[in-house]
Amino acid sequence: MVNGVVQTRDENSATSAAGRNSATYNGIVAGLIALGVPRNDISSSAYIFNYTARPASPNPYLQWGYTVTRSFSVRVHDPSMAGKVVDAVAAAGATQINGVSFTLSNPRVAVNEATELALQDAAQKAASIASSEHLHIIGIESITTSGAAIPPQLGMPLQHIVPTAPTTLDNAATTISETVSVVYLAKP
């Protein structure tokens, strides 16, 4: 997932700020579609329109006028395309890229596998402990599980800098964590 922002400003015209924002965003969408990203994988997540009055004594560090900020997300199914999507978004006028995250398309399969491995590990540890105490496992009293996929985050601040070389992103391994608590019953 690539998360970006288009921010436009005009000191005097709300229409100009909004129009330029829409034109830039539409250009980003067109560029992504040309890259092969399906339209339904591109979505706006926020649209903020703001007006700040010009101060009586201008401050060179204060910006005033009309500001339009649009946040958007691009779902990328092929991790090797993430850098190309970042480059296309930057080249089309995004003013910020808030981050790139890699997640699993079907985390349930990985969670199920992690649960199975955790249960096998618990059984081996229980058997070892029981054996060292001259006990025999006779059953299970309870099993509880909890866990979640933890996607790696790659923060990518952008001040409208378009890279001269293609952006490459290392899709770090997604960690699947599953905690299993098993209460075994044992007897001598």
C-alpha positions in Angstrom: 0.0 0.0 0.0 1.4 3.4 -1.0 -0.1 6.4 0.8 0.2 9.9 -0.7 -0.9 13.4 -0.5 -1.7 16.2 -3.0 -1.7 19.6 -1.4 -2.4 22.8 -3.4 -2.6 26.4 -2.2 -3.8 29.7 -3.7 -3.6 32.9 -1.7 -6.7 34.4 -3.4 -8.9 31.8 -5.0 -10.6 28.7 -3.5 -11.6 27.6 -7.0 -8.0 27.7 -8.2 -6.7 25.7 -5.2 -9.4 23.1 -5.6 -9.1 22.9 -9.4 -5.3 22.4 -9.3 -5.7 19.7 -6.6 -8.3 17.8 -8.7 -6.2 18.2 -11.8 -3.1 16.9 -10.1 -4.9 14.0 -8.5 -6.6 13.1 -11.8 -3.1 13.1 -13.4 -1.8 10.7 -10.6 -4.8 8.4 -11.2 -4.2 8.4 -15.0 -0.5 7.7 -14.6 -1.2 4.8 -12.2 -3.8 3.3 -14.6 -1.2 3.6 -17.5 1.2 1.7 -15.2 -1.3 -1.1 -14.9 -2.9 -0.3 -11.5 -6.6 -1.1 -11.5 -8.8 2.0 -10.9 -10.5 0.3 -7.9 -7.1 0.0 -6.2 -6.7 3.8 -6.1 -8.8 5.6 -3.5 -9.1 9.0 -1.8 -9.0 8.7 2.0 -9.4 12.3 3.0 -10.2 15.7 1.4 -9.6 18.8 3.5 -10.3 22.3 2.4 -8.9 25.1 4.6 -8.8 28.9 4.6 -6.3 31.0 6.6 -6.8 34.7 6.5 -3.8 36.9 5.6 -2.3 38.4 8.8 -2.1 42.1 9.3 1.6 42.0 9.3 2.9 39.2 7.0 5.1 36.6 8.5 7.4 34.9 5.9 6.9 31.5 7.7 3.1 31.7 7.7 1.2 30.6 4.7 -2.3 32.0 4.1 -5.1 31.6 1.6 -6.9 28.5 0.4 -5.3 25.1 1.0 -6.7 21.8 -0.4 -5.2 18.6 0.9 -6.2 15.2 -0.5 -4.9 12.0 0.9 -5.0 8.8 -1.2 -4.0 5.2 -1.1 -2.8 2.9 -3.8 -3.1 -0.9 -3.3 -0.2 -2.7 -5.0 -0.6 -6.4 -5.4 2.9 -7.1 -6.8 5.6 -5.9 -4.3 8.1 -5.4 -7.1 5.8 -2.7 -8.5 5.8 -0.6 -5.3 8.8 1.5 -6.3 7.3 2.2 -9.8 4.1 3.3 -8.1 6.0 5.7 -5.8 7.9 7.1 -8.8 4.6 7.5 -10.9 2.9 9.3 -7.9 5.9 11.6 -7.4 6.3 12.4 -11.1 2.6 13.2 -11.4 2.7 15.8 -8.7 2.1 14.3 -5.3 3.5 16.6 -2.6 4.0 13.9 0.0 4.3 10.2 0.3 3.3 9.2 3.8 4.5 5.7 3.7 4.6 2.3 2.0 3.5 -0.8 3.8 3.6 -4.4 2.8 0.9 -6.8 4.1 -0.3 -10.3 3.3 -3.2 -10.6 0.9 -4.6 -13.5 2.9 -3.2 -13.4 6.4 -5.6 -16.1 7.7 -3.5 -18.8 6.0 -0.3 -17.6 7.7 -2.0 -17.2 11.1 -3.4 -20.8 10.8 0.1 -22.0 10.1 1.6 -20.0 13.0 -1.1 -21.4 15.3 -0.4 -25.0 14.2 3.4 -24.5 14.8 2.8 -22.8 18.2 0.6 -25.7 19.3 3.2 -28.3 18.2 5.8 -26.3 20.1 3.6 -26.2 23.2 3.0 -29.9 23.0 6.7 -30.7 22.8 7.6 -28.4 25.7 4.8 -29.8 27.8 5.9 -33.4 27.1 9.5 -32.5 28.0 8.5 -30.8 31.2 6.1 -33.6 32.1 8.8 -36.2 31.4 11.4 -34.3 33.6 8.8 -34.4 36.5 7.9 -38.1 35.9 4.4 -37.1 34.7 2.3 -38.2 31.7 0.1 -35.8 29.8 -3.5 -37.0 29.9 -5.3 -34.2 28.3 -5.8 -30.5 27.7 -7.8 -28.3 30.0 -7.9 -25.2 27.7 -6.4 -23.5 24.7 -6.4 -19.8 24.0 -4.9 -18.0 21.1 -4.4 -14.4 20.0 -2.3 -12.8 17.4 -2.1 -10.4 14.5 -0.1 -9.6 11.3 2.4 -6.8 11.9 3.2 -5.1 8.5 6.5 -3.4 8.2 6.3 0.4 7.6 8.6 2.3 5.4 8.3 6.0 6.1 9.0 8.1 3.0 8.8 11.9 3.4 8.7 13.7 0.1 9.0 17.4 -0.6 8.2 17.1 -4.3 11.5 15.4 -5.1 11.4 13.2 -8.1 14.2 10.6 -8.0 16.6 10.4 -10.9 16.9 6.6 -10.5 14.0 4.3 -10.1 12.8 3.8 -6.5 13.5 0.4 -5.2 11.8 -0.9 -2.0 12.8 -3.9 -0.1 9.6 -5.6 1.0 10.6 -6.6 4.5 9.2 -9.8 5.8 5.8 -9.5 7.3 5.7 -10.9 10.8 2.9 -13.1 11.8 2.6 -13.5 15.5 0.4 -16.0 17.3 0.4 -16.6 21.0 -0.9 -19.9 22.2 -1.6 -20.7 25.8 -2.3 -24.4 26.5 -3.1 -25.8 29.9 -2.3 -29.5 30.0 -3.5 -32.1 32.4 -0.9 -34.5 33.7 -0.7 -37.3 36.3 2.1 -39.5 37.6 
